[in-house]
Amino acid sequence: MSREPAGSACGGGEGHGVPAVRIGPSDIRPDDWVERLLPAGIGPYVRLARLDRPIGTWLLLFPGWWGIALAAQGWPDPVLMALFGIGALVMRGAGCTLNDIADRDYDAQVARTRLRPLPSGAVGVPQAAAFLTAQLAVGAAVLFSLNRLSIALGFAVLGLIGTYPFMKRVTYWPQLFLGLNFNWGALIGWTAVTGTLAWPPLFLYLGGVFWTIGYDTIYAHQDKEDDLRIGVKSSALALGQKTRPWLFVFYAAASALWAAAGRSAGVGPLFWAGLAAAAVQLAWQAARVDIDDPTDCLAKFRSNRLVGWLVLAGIVGGRLV
């Protein structure tokens, strides 16, 4: 998916009469470890899967880890945690690959994305499709190691995964569809432990959806000039200067739903300490983000890794004490 977690408005506008790409910084650093350490033939695939930018993998992984930990009656199962780590890595890469195939003409017109493997010509569509297939095969192997309900849920999300890359063409809220995708692991994490669904993972999932809408709206502000120029939609464009108060709404909803998950699961007091710390971090993001500074938007977006760790620590602590 085109943005770091997956991307929402990845550039757009194809056909005649579209202005040339705006000159600006690319999100690929020519002097990073991919360029320095990897053979030239491997580097483009690493970038296609966004292995050079792991924040998206973390944001996909945390809901699954939360679901596992919330379902546990003590320490979460380390084997399941490792399997979900592998699954998040390859499925985030597969999503990025799929999104880049769909948006290759769009990304060529956006300053931040024009040097990515497909728009730059470093990888062709057939090669990207083969790479996508390989990643999906690894993801399927992880999924088929789980119980039947978890496998069924894994297949159920495929429709969301397949349609997400096209949402930015039809709605100003592709961030909602990203949230529905990115937090599905909360459901599968719970069912992988218990074999059943219940209210706690549903609250956890819905809270994650609001969390994603918030952090990806911040992320989308990086591209709002290009998106507006080429006709791609995003919540950043829908909200504009009203983004800050809406971030408080999104993050308050996320915190309230996570609280409902903890309460319905009967976790101990340490959960509330972790959740309170996460809520403070989210409030800091909403209060301090400069939506007109792409560098600050990226920094605030990346800070959500801390939110993931705080919620996980709270859940694990709440189960142990």
WOQUI-V54832 format. One record per residue. N is the residue number from 1. PSI is psi in radians with two decimals (none if undefined). Layout:
N|PSI / N|PSI
This chain:
1|2.56 / 2|-0.60 / 3|3.05 / 4|-0.84 / 5|-0.62 / 6|-0.59 / 7|2.56 / 8|-1.06 / 9|1.73 / 10|0.39 / 11|2.83 / 12|-3.10 / 13|1.93 / 14|2.87 / 15|-2.91 / 16|2.71 / 17|0.15 / 18|2.27 / 19|2.71 / 20|2.78 / 21|2.42 / 22|2.33 / 23|2.28 / 24|-3.14 / 25|2.50 / 26|2.72 / 27|0.12 / 28|2.12 / 29|2.14 / 30|-0.23 / 31|0.33 / 32|-3.08 / 33|-0.48 / 34|-0.78 / 35|-0.66 / 36|-0.62 / 37|-0.39 / 38|2.59 / 39|2.62 / 40|-0.54 / 41|-0.29 / 42|-0.61 / 43|-0.81 / 44|-0.56 / 45|-0.60 / 46|-0.72 / 47|-0.63 / 48|-0.68 / 49|0.00 / 50|0.55 / 51|-0.33 / 52|-0.14 / 53|1.47 / 54|-0.11 / 55|-0.65 / 56|-0.64 / 57|-0.74 / 58|-0.78 / 59|-0.49 / 60|-0.58 / 61|-0.70 / 62|-0.80 / 63|-0.66 / 64|-0.77 / 65|-0.69 / 66|-0.78 / 67|-0.74 / 68|-0.84 / 69|-0.67 / 70|-0.56 / 71|-0.31 / 72|2.75 / 73|0.50 / 74|-2.39 / 75|2.43 / 76|2.62 / 77|2.04 / 78|-0.52 / 79|-0.79 / 80|-0.72 / 81|-0.73 / 82|-0.74 / 83|-0.73 / 84|-0.55 / 85|-0.79 / 86|-0.78 / 87|-0.75 / 88|-0.70 / 89|-0.84 / 90|-0.58 / 91|-0.57 / 92|-0.73 / 93|-0.70 / 94|-0.72 / 95|-0.72 / 96|-0.73 / 97|-0.81 / 98|-0.78 / 99|-0.66 / 100|-0.60 / 101|-0.80 / 102|-0.57 / 103|0.29 / 104|-0.65 / 105|-0.57 / 106|-0.81 / 107|-0.50 / 108|-0.29 / 109|0.05 / 110|2.28 / 111|-0.77 / 112|-0.41 / 113|0.01 / 114|-0.33 / 115|0.15 / 116|2.82 / 117|-0.76 / 118|-0.90 / 119|-0.47 / 120|-0.22 / 121|0.08 / 122|-0.45 / 123|2.41 / 124|2.89 / 125|-0.75 / 126|-0.71 / 127|-0.72 / 128|-0.68 / 129|-0.70 / 130|-0.70 / 131|-0.71 / 132|-0.77 / 133|-0.73 / 134|-0.73 / 135|-0.73 / 136|-0.58 / 137|-0.73 / 138|-0.76 / 139|-0.70 / 140|-0.67 / 141|-0.72 / 142|-0.82 / 143|-0.75 / 144|-0.10 / 145|-0.09 / 146|-3.12 / 147|3.05 / 148|-0.75 / 149|-0.69 / 150|-0.69 / 151|-0.76 / 152|-0.73 / 153|-0.63 / 154|-0.69 / 155|-0.58 / 156|-0.51 / 157|-0.15 / 158|-0.61 / 159|-0.70 / 160|-0.73 / 161|-0.74 / 162|-0.53 / 163|-0.35 / 164|-0.80 / 165|-0.33 / 166|-0.05 / 167|-0.56 / 168|-0.26 / 169|-0.36 / 170|-0.26 / 171|2.62 / 172|0.04 / 173|0.88 / 174|-0.37 / 175|-0.58 / 176|-0.78 / 177|-0.58 / 178|-0.75 / 179|-0.70 / 180|-0.62 / 181|-0.91 / 182|-0.32 / 183|0.09 / 184|-0.50 / 185|-0.43 / 186|-0.66 / 187|-0.80 / 188|-0.63 / 189|-0.76 / 190|-0.85 / 191|-0.49 / 192|-0.47 / 193|-0.79 / 194|-0.44 / 195|0.07 / 196|2.85 / 197|2.73 / 198|3.11 / 199|-0.70 / 200|-0.85 / 201|-0.52 / 202|-0.76 / 203|-0.72 / 204|-0.76 / 205|-0.86 / 206|-0.67 / 207|-0.71 / 208|-0.61 / 209|-0.82 / 210|-0.67 / 211|-0.82 / 212|-0.74 / 213|-0.73 / 214|-0.96 / 215|-0.53 / 216|-0.38 / 217|-0.76 / 218|-0.81 / 219|-0.69 / 220|-0.38 / 221|-0.31 / 222|-0.59 / 223|0.19 / 224|-0.57 / 225|-0.81 / 226|-0.73 / 227|-0.75 / 228|-0.69 / 229|-0.66 / 230|0.09 / 231|0.43 / 232|2.51 / 233|2.64 / 234|2.83 / 235|-0.46 / 236|-0.71 / 237|-0.63 / 238|-0.69 / 239|-0.58 / 240|-2.23 / 241|-0.10 / 242|0.14 / 243|-0.78 / 244|-0.94 / 245|-0.59 / 246|-0.52 / 247|-0.71 / 248|-0.68 / 249|-0.86 / 250|-0.81 / 251|-0.57 / 252|-0.72 / 253|-0.74 / 254|-0.82 / 255|-0.71 / 256|-0.72 / 257|-0.65 / 258|-0.64 / 259|-0.70 / 260|-0.65 / 261|-0.81 / 262|-0.72 / 263|-0.78 / 264|-0.42 / 265|-0.19 / 266|0.64 / 267|2.83 / 268|-3.12 / 269|-0.46 / 270|-0.43 / 271|-0.72 / 272|-0.56 / 273|-0.78 / 274|-0.74 / 275|-0.69 / 276|-0.74 / 277|-0.71 / 278|-0.72 / 279|-0.67 / 280|-0.75 / 281|-0.72 / 282|-0.71 / 283|-0.66 / 284|-0.76 / 285|-0.90 / 286|-0.66 / 287|-0.56 / 288|-0.23 / 289|2.42 / 290|1.78 / 291|-0.18 / 292|0.12 / 293|1.78 / 294|-0.63 / 295|-0.74 / 296|-0.67 / 297|-0.76 / 298|-0.71 / 299|-0.75 / 300|-0.70 / 301|-0.85 / 302|-0.45 / 303|-0.18 / 304|-0.23 / 305|-0.66 / 306|-0.69 / 307|-0.79 / 308|-0.77 / 309|-0.68 / 310|-0.76 / 311|-0.74 / 312|-0.78 / 313|-0.69 / 314|-0.74 / 315|-0.84 / 316|-0.80 / 317|-0.70 / 318|-0.50 / 319|-0.53 / 320|-0.54 / 321|none
